[in-house]
Amino acid sequence: MEGEILKILTTVRDFVWGLPLIILLVGTGIFLTIRLKGLQLRGLFYSLYLALIKRKEDDEHEGDISHFQALMTALAATVGTGNIVGVAVAIAAGGPGALFWMWVTGIFGMATKYSEAVLAIKYRETDEFGTMSGGPMYYISKGLGWKWLGTLFAVFAAIAAFGIGNMVQSNSVADGVKTSLGIPNWITGIILAFFTGLVVLGGIKSIAKVTQVLVPFMIIVYIIGAMTILLLNLSSIPQVFVLIFKHAFTPTAATGGFLGAVVMQTMRHGVSKGVFSNESGLGSAPIAAAAAKTPNPVKQALVSMTQTFIDTLVICTMTGVVLIFSGLWTSGVKGAELTANAFGQFFPFGIGKYIITLTLIFFAYSTILGWCYYGEKSIEYLFTKKAVKVYRVVFVVFVAIGTFLKLETVWRLSDIMNGLMAFPNLVGLIGLSAVIVSETNIYFYKKRR
């Protein structure tokens, strides 16, 4: 019975993540890049300046959290198991070329992420309690006037929060902790659910206070570990990039425990796991951006754009390169165990496995916190604020439940929900692209004066 369910989910996943969605995702990023005249490239350094240097003057503006907290909350949700498990799954199933297609989603996804944030802040609302609400459900319903499509997005996002932002994360942590430390899944589930409840029951301000400390720490720890491996193996890096570009456009032959992959399979795994990691086009991150204290939609959007750069073009690249030149991507091992084995190959005394286990716990936990907020805002949009408290309790319970499910089933469900979220959001971005361009031109015109 379980095998049949997995087959059905795989069929649905392959349909949702077929050529039409891949074209729509990458195509929307290309379209917005052209309309914005390559803003993600020419404005990258300015965006990083805004993102990484706290601007205290913005704290007096309307909003719930600082722009830095909004960035860290969004990064908490995006920098997750996708950077460790997702990259491993993509390369183990699609070969080295999958990393190239992750880069493609990252480069063009920066324009998409920027555009999402512009619209989220422009069309955000203040509720009766004085808190901010925004995201695709609001800019689709208010900007395009299609309330039914905004509602559809909110439904998909509320469900997806239990997959990509909940059970996938706790499942991956339980798997990694059991492999490295031998701790049973049920113990991991209880501990993770307990610490999740401590934070998310306090809402966005509580989440933001934790993520602004946790996210920079976990990213720095992981980058130090990965960079140490890269620096010790500099001579192998050119060969890795040759493999990446070669297999991005040609089939990857079966070798070792690797079954081989055609170009379409490589592309699908790279794009789907790239989107899973950086969430550009899904419409999730702008929900956090809408809560930021900012005087202008474009200013916060430039900050939001750096999420995709940090997540995919920095962290995922480091993971992917380590995996490829370790040679273990052909071993038949998947998920967190593959990444842990790859890191373990380059550090003595099992230090590499412990680095991956530690960062996996932090990555997953922070993602759970961020996605709880995304889900509750979707629930609030659908059922009013009264339903949020019940949602938070159910969300915490599912953190524990996720540790007992099979990895394949959880990933299939998450991929399906990701794809379904993307459709209405991309329609909104394309339909409101003129608004995005107008807001951008006004901001930079005033900045030049």
C-alpha positions in Angstrom: 0.0 0.0 0.0 2.8 2.4 0.9 4.6 1.6 -2.3 1.5 2.4 -4.3 1.0 5.7 -2.5 4.7 6.6 -3.3 4.1 5.8 -7.0 1.1 8.0 -7.1 2.9 10.9 -5.4 5.8 10.4 -7.8 3.5 10.6 -10.8 1.8 13.7 -9.4 5.2 15.3 -8.6 6.6 14.6 -12.1 3.4 16.2 -13.6 3.5 19.3 -11.4 7.3 19.7 -12.0 7.1 19.0 -15.7 8.4 21.2 -18.4 5.6 23.8 -18.2 6.5 24.8 -14.5 10.2 24.7 -15.2 9.7 27.1 -18.1 7.4 29.3 -16.1 9.7 29.5 -13.1 12.9 30.2 -15.0 11.1 32.2 -17.7 9.5 34.5 -15.1 13.0 35.1 -13.6 14.3 35.9 -17.1 11.4 38.1 -17.9 11.7 40.1 -14.7 15.5 40.3 -15.1 15.0 41.9 -18.6 12.3 44.3 -17.3 14.5 45.3 -14.4 17.6 45.6 -16.6 19.6 43.0 -14.7 19.0 44.6 -11.3 20.2 41.5 -9.4 23.6 41.8 -11.0 24.2 45.6 -11.1 22.6 46.1 -7.7 24.2 43.2 -5.9 26.8 45.0 -3.9 24.4 47.8 -2.9 21.9 45.1 -1.8 24.5 43.3 0.3 25.4 46.7 1.9 21.8 47.3 2.9 21.3 43.7 4.1 24.4 43.3 6.2 24.8 46.8 7.7 22.0 47.6 10.0 20.2 50.9 9.2 18.8 52.1 12.5 16.9 54.9 10.9 14.5 52.4 9.4 13.4 51.1 12.8 11.1 54.1 13.3 9.0 53.3 10.2 5.8 51.3 10.1 6.3 47.5 10.5 6.7 44.7 13.1 10.4 43.8 12.9 13.6 45.4 11.6 14.8 44.9 8.0 17.7 42.8 9.4 15.2 40.6 11.4 13.0 40.2 8.3 16.0 39.1 6.3 17.1 36.6 9.0 13.6 35.3 9.3 13.4 34.7 5.6 16.9 33.3 5.5 15.9 31.0 8.4 13.2 29.6 6.2 15.3 29.3 3.1 18.7 28.2 4.5 17.5 24.7 5.6 17.8 21.1 4.8 17.6 22.0 1.1 21.2 23.2 1.4 22.4 19.9 2.8 19.8 17.2 2.0 18.3 18.9 -1.1 21.6 19.4 -2.9 22.6 15.8 -2.0 19.2 14.5 -3.4 19.6 16.6 -6.6 23.1 15.4 -7.4 22.5 11.8 -6.3 19.5 11.6 -8.6 20.5 14.0 -11.4 24.3 14.0 -11.4 26.7 16.9 -11.1 24.8 18.9 -13.8 22.0 19.4 -11.3 24.1 22.0 -9.5 24.3 24.1 -12.7 20.5 24.2 -12.9 20.4 25.2 -9.2 22.6 28.1 -10.2 20.2 29.1 -13.0 17.3 29.2 -10.5 19.5 31.2 -8.2 20.6 33.9 -10.6 17.2 34.5 -12.2 15.5 33.8 -8.9 17.1 36.9 -7.4 15.0 39.0 -9.7 11.9 37.0 -8.8 12.7 37.3 -5.0 13.2 41.1 -5.4 9.9 41.4 -7.2 7.9 39.4 -4.7 9.1 41.6 -1.9 8.3 44.9 -3.7 4.7 43.7 -4.2 4.4 42.3 -0.6 5.3 45.6 1.0 3.3 47.7 -1.5 0.1 45.8 -0.9 0.5 44.9 2.8 -2.2 45.6 5.3 -2.3 46.5 9.0 -4.8 44.4 11.0 -6.9 45.4 14.0 -4.1 44.4 16.3 -1.6 46.7 14.5 0.4 43.9 13.0 1.4 43.7 9.3 0.1 41.1 6.8 1.3 40.7 3.3 2.4 38.3 0.6 1.1 36.8 -2.6 -2.4 36.3 -1.3 -2.6 40.1 -0.8 -0.9 41.3 -3.9 -2.8 38.9 -6.1 -6.2 39.8 -4.6 -5.6 43.6 -4.3 -3.2 44.2 -7.2 -4.9 41.9 -9.8 -8.3 41.8 -8.2 -8.4 38.0 -8.3 -9.3 37.1 -4.8 -10.0 33.5 -5.7 -6.4 33.1 -6.9 -5.0 34.7 -3.8 -7.1 32.3 -1.7 -5.8 29.4 -3.7 -2.2 30.5 -3.0 -3.0 30.7 0.8 -4.5 27.2 0.8 -1.4 25.8 -0.9 1.0 27.7 1.3 -0.8 26.6 4.5 -0.5 22.9 3.4 3.1 23.4 2.2 4.1 24.7 5.6 3.6 21.3 7.0 5.8 19.8 4.3 8.7 22.0 3.2 8.7 23.9 6.4 8.0 21.2 8.9 8.1 17.5 8.3 10.9 17.6 5.7 13.0 19.5 8.2 12.3 17.3 11.3 12.6 14.1 9.2 16.0 15.2 7.9 17.2 16.1 11.4 16.0 12.7 12.8 17.7 10.9 10.0 21.0 12.8 10.4 21.0 12.5 14.2 20.2 8.8 14.1 23.0 8.1 11.6 25.7 10.2 13.3 24.8 9.9 17.0 22.5 6.9 17.2 19.7 8.8 18.9 16.2 7.3 18.2 13.8 9.4 16.0 11.1 9.7 18.8 13.6 11.5 21.1 14.7 13.9 18.4 11.0 14.6 17.5 10.0 15.4 21.1 13.0 17.7 21.7 12.6 19.5 18.3 8.8 20.0 18.9 9.5 21.3 22.4 12.0 24.0 21.3 9.8 24.9 18.4 6.8 25.5 20.6 8.9 27.7 22.9 9.5 30.2 20.1 6.6 30.0 17.7 3.9 30.5 20.3 5.2 34.0 20.7 4.6 35.0 17.1 6.8 36.9 14.6 8.6 39.1 17.1 9.7 36.0 19.1 10.7 34.2 16.0 12.7 37.3 14.7 14.6 37.6 18.0 15.8 34.0 17.8 16.6 34.0 14.1 18.7 37.2 14.1 21.1 35.4 16.4 20.8 31.8 15.2 21.0 32.3 11.4 24.3 34.2 11.2 25.9 31.8 13.6 24.8 28.6 11.7 25.7 30.0 8.3 29.2 31.1 9.5 29.8 27.6 11.1 28.8 25.8 7.9 30.8 28.1 5.6 34.0 27.7 7.7 33.6 23.9 7.5 33.0 23.9 3.8 35.7 26.5 3.0 38.2 24.4 4.9 37.5 21.5 2.6 37.6 23.6 -0.5 40.9 25.3 0.4 42.5 21.9 1.1 41.4 20.6 -2.3 41.9 23.7 -4.5 43.5 21.6 -7.3 40.4 19.4 -7.7 37.9 22.3 -8.0 38.5 23.0 -11.8 37.7 19.3 -12.6 34.5 19.6 -10.5 33.3 22.6 -12.6 34.1 20.7 -15.8 31.8 17.9 -14.6 29.1 20.3 -13.6 28.9 22.1 -17.0 29.4 18.9 -19.0 26.6 17.0 -17.3 24.2 20.0 -17.3 23.7 19.4 -21.1 24.6 15.8 -21.6 23.3 12.6 -20.0 25.1 11.3 -16.9 26.2 7.7 -17.4 25.5 5.1 -14.7 28.5 4.5 -12.5 28.9 2.9 -9.1 25.6 3.2 -7.2 24.5 6.0 -9.6 21.8 4.9 -12.0 22.4 7.5 -14.6 20.3 10.5 -15.6 19.0 12.1 -18.8 19.3 15.9 -19.3 15.6 16.5 -18.5 15.9 14.5 -15.3 19.0 16.5 -14.3 17.3 19.8 -15.1 14.1 18.9 -13.1 16.1 17.8 -10.1 18.3 20.9 -10.2 15.4 23.4 -10.7 13.0 21.7 -8.1 15.7 21.4 -5.4 17.0 24.9 -6.2 13.6 26.3 -5.7 13.1 24.1 -2.6 16.3 25.7 -1.2 16.0 29.4 -2.1 12.1 29.5 -2.5 12.3 32.1 -5.3 9.0 32.0 -7.1 7.1 30.2 -4.4 5.9 33.4 -2.7 6.9 32.4 0.8 9.7 34.8 1.6 7.7 38.0 0.8 5.4 37.1 3.7 8.3 37.8 6.1 9.4 40.9 4.0 6.0 42.4 4.5 6.5 42.6 8.3 9.7 44.7 7.9 10.0 48.3 9.1 10.9 50.1 5.9 10.1 53.4 4.3 10.0 52.0 0.8 9.1 48.7 -0.9 12.2 48.7 -3.1 14.7 49.1 -0.2 13.5 46.0 1.6 13.2 44.2 -1.7 16.9 44.8 -2.3 17.6 43.3 1.1 15.3 40.3 0.3 17.1 39.7 -2.9 20.3 38.7 -1.1 18.6 35.7 0.4 18.8 33.8 -2.9 22.4 34.9 -3.4 23.5 33.7 0.0 21.4 30.5 -0.1 22.0 29.1 -3.5 25.0 30.8 -5.1 27.1 30.5 -1.9 25.9 27.8 0.5 24.5 25.3 -2.1 27.5 25.7 -4.3 29.8 24.9 -1.4 27.8 21.8 -0.6 27.6 20.7 -4.2 31.3 21.1 -4.9 32.3 19.1 -1.8 29.8 16.3 -2.8 31.1 16.1 -6.3 34.8 16.0 -5.7 34.3 13.5 -2.8 33.1 11.1 -5.5 30.5 9.7 -3.1 27.5 11.0 -5.1 27.9 7.7 -7.1 27.8 5.6 -3.9 24.0 5.1 -3.9 23.7 6.8 -0.5 21.2 9.7 -0.3 20.1 12.6 1.8 21.9 13.9 4.9 24.0 10.7 5.1 25.6 11.5 1.7 26.6 15.0 2.7 27.8 13.8 6.1 29.9 11.1 4.5 31.4 13.6 2.0 32.4 16.0 4.8 33.6 13.1 6.9 36.0 12.1 4.2 38.0 15.3 4.6 38.0 15.7 8.4 39.6 13.3 10.9 38.0 11.7 13.9 34.5 12.0 12.4 34.5 15.8 12.8 32.9 16.3 9.3 29.9 14.2 10.3 29.4 16.2 13.5 29.7 19.5 11.5 26.9 18.3 9.2 24.8 17.0 12.1 25.1 20.3 14.0 24.4 22.5 11.1 21.6 20.3 9.9 19.9 20.7 13.3 20.3 24.5 13.2 19.3 24.8 9.5 16.2 22.7 10.0 15.1 24.3 13.3 15.4 27.8 11.8 13.4 26.8 8.8 10.7 25.4 10.9 10.5 28.7 12.8 10.3 30.8 9.6 7.8 28.5 7.9 5.5 28.5 10.9 5.1 32.2 10.4 4.4 31.8 6.7 1.8 29.1 7.4 0.1 31.1 10.2 -0.3 34.2 7.9 -1.9 32.0 5.3 -4.2 30.6 7.9 -5.0 34.1 9.1 -5.9 35.1 5.6 -8.2 32.2 5.2 -9.8 32.0 8.6 -9.0 35.2 10.5 -6.5 35.6 13.3 -8.6 33.5 15.8 -7.4 30.3 14.0 -3.7 31.1 14.4 -3.3 29.8 18.0 -4.8 26.4 17.0 -2.6 26.3 13.9 0.6 26.9 16.0 -0.2 23.9 18.3 -1.0 21.6 15.3 2.2 22.8 13.6 4.3 21.9 16.6 2.7 18.4 16.8 3.6 17.7 13.2 7.2 18.5 13.9 7.3 15.4 16.0 5.2 13.4 13.5 7.6 14.2 10.7 10.4 12.3 12.3 8.7 9.0 11.9 7.8 9.3 8.2 9.8 7.9 5.3 12.1 10.5 3.6 10.8 9.7 0.1 7.2 10.2 0.9 7.8 13.6 2.7 10.0 14.8 -0.2 7.3 13.9 -2.8 4.6 15.8 -0.9 6.8 18.8 -0.5 7.8 19.0 -4.1 4.1 18.8 -5.1 3.1 21.6 -2.7 6.0 23.8 -3.8 4.9 23.5 -7.4 1.3 24.3 -6.6 2.3 27.4 -4.6 4.4 28.7 -7.5 1.7 28.8 -10.1 -0.6 31.5 -8.6 2.4 33.5 -7.4 4.1 33.6 -10.8 0.8 34.7 -12.4 0.7 37.5 -9.9 4.3 38.6 -10.6 3.9 38.6 -14.3 0.5 40.4 -14.1 2.0 43.1 -11.8 5.4 43.4 -13.4 4.6 47.0 -14.5 4.0 48.0 -10.9 7.4 46.4 -9.9 9.2 48.3 -12.6 7.4 51.6 -11.7 8.3 51.3 -8.0 11.9 50.5 -8.9 12.3 53.4 -11.2 10.8 55.9 -8.7 13.1 54.7 -5.9 16.3 54.9 -8.0 15.3 58.3 -9.5 14.9 59.7 -6.0 18.1 58.1 -4.9 20.0 59.8 -7.7 18.7 63.3 -6.8 
